[in-house]
């Protein structure tokens, strides 16, 4: 498996009312809608499974952060989170650390066509 790729990284330091409403739609909110003025972060990572791994570690490192939604549908997973600036910054650092620590193989090696392919 290839190492995870960070595809989207969108910090919003002062969440505006319209964007808070977008993040707070019923499909995303799950009962924890973001509020105007909060610090928000949207992350997209591929493969999608790593969104759950990153969200879990982010919440462990910053328990005050609100995970608005974690989506693992399709090729890429998405994390929508918000909260106080310090909590979200701590979560950001943890996401970068956990994704950076994952070792993977080049695509050639995983398809059996690279130098690591067997006889």
C-alpha positions as CSV (number, residue, x, y, z in Angstrom):
1,X,0.0,0.0,0.0
2,X,1.2,3.5,-0.8
3,X,1.7,6.0,2.0
4,X,-1.2,8.3,2.6
5,X,-1.5,11.5,0.5
6,X,-2.8,14.8,2.0
7,X,-5.0,16.1,-0.8
8,X,-6.8,19.0,0.8
9,X,-5.7,21.0,3.8
10,X,-8.1,24.0,4.5
11,X,-7.8,25.8,7.8
12,X,-10.3,28.5,8.4
13,X,-9.1,30.7,11.3
14,X,-12.3,32.7,11.9
15,X,-15.2,30.7,10.7
16,X,-17.8,32.9,9.0
17,X,-21.5,32.4,9.4
18,X,-22.1,31.0,5.8
19,X,-19.2,28.5,6.0
20,X,-20.4,27.4,9.5
21,X,-23.8,26.8,8.0
22,X,-22.3,24.7,5.2
23,X,-20.3,22.6,7.7
24,X,-23.4,22.3,9.9
25,X,-25.7,20.8,7.4
26,X,-27.6,17.8,8.7
27,X,-25.5,15.4,6.6
28,X,-22.4,16.6,8.3
29,X,-23.3,18.0,11.7
30,X,-24.3,14.8,13.6
31,X,-25.5,17.1,16.4
32,X,-22.3,19.1,16.8
33,X,-22.6,22.1,14.4
34,X,-19.7,24.5,14.3
35,X,-20.2,28.1,15.4
36,X,-19.3,31.4,13.9
37,X,-15.8,32.6,15.0
38,X,-14.4,29.1,15.7
39,X,-11.3,27.7,14.1
40,X,-12.2,25.1,11.5
41,X,-10.1,22.6,9.6
42,X,-11.1,20.4,6.5
43,X,-8.6,17.7,5.6
44,X,-8.9,15.2,2.7
45,X,-6.6,12.2,2.6
46,X,-6.2,9.2,0.4
47,X,-6.7,6.3,0.8
48,X,-9.9,7.0,2.7
49,X,-9.2,4.7,5.6
50,X,-6.4,7.1,6.8
51,X,-9.1,9.8,7.5
52,X,-10.3,7.6,10.4
53,X,-6.8,7.0,11.7
54,X,-5.9,10.7,11.5
55,X,-9.2,11.8,13.1
56,X,-8.7,9.3,16.0
57,X,-5.2,10.6,16.7
58,X,-6.3,14.2,16.4
59,X,-9.1,13.7,18.9
60,X,-6.8,11.9,21.3
61,X,-4.2,14.7,21.1
62,X,-6.8,17.5,21.4
63,X,-9.9,16.3,23.3
64,X,-11.4,19.8,23.1
65,X,-11.8,19.6,19.3
66,X,-15.2,18.9,17.8
67,X,-15.2,16.3,15.0
68,X,-18.1,17.5,12.9
69,X,-17.7,14.7,10.4
70,X,-15.3,12.0,9.3
71,X,-16.1,10.5,5.9
72,X,-14.4,7.4,4.5
73,X,-16.5,7.0,1.3
74,X,-14.8,6.7,-2.0
75,X,-11.1,7.0,-2.7
76,X,-10.4,9.9,-0.3
77,X,-11.6,10.4,3.2
78,X,-12.5,13.8,4.7
79,X,-12.3,15.2,8.2
80,X,-14.3,18.3,9.2
81,X,-13.4,19.6,12.6
82,X,-13.7,22.8,14.6
83,X,-13.0,24.3,18.0
84,X,-10.7,26.6,19.9
85,X,-7.6,27.7,18.1
86,X,-5.2,25.9,20.4
87,X,-7.1,22.6,20.1
88,X,-7.4,22.7,16.4
89,X,-3.7,23.6,16.0
90,X,-2.8,20.7,18.2
91,X,-5.0,18.4,16.1
92,X,-3.4,19.7,12.9
93,X,0.1,18.8,14.2
94,X,-1.1,15.4,15.2
95,X,-2.7,14.7,11.8
96,X,0.6,15.7,10.0
97,X,2.6,13.5,12.4
98,X,0.5,10.4,12.1
99,X,0.2,10.6,8.3
100,X,3.9,11.3,8.0
101,X,4.8,8.3,10.1
102,X,3.0,5.8,7.9
103,X,5.4,3.9,5.7
104,X,4.3,2.5,2.4
105,X,5.6,1.0,-0.8
106,X,5.8,2.5,-4.2
107,X,3.0,1.6,-6.5
108,X,5.4,-0.5,-8.7
109,X,6.3,-2.7,-5.8
110,X,2.7,-3.3,-4.8
111,X,1.7,-4.4,-8.4
112,X,4.5,-6.9,-8.6
113,X,6.3,-5.0,-11.4
114,X,9.0,-3.3,-9.5
115,X,12.4,-4.4,-8.1
116,X,10.7,-6.0,-5.1
117,X,8.6,-8.4,-7.2
118,X,9.1,-12.0,-6.6
119,X,10.4,-14.6,-9.2
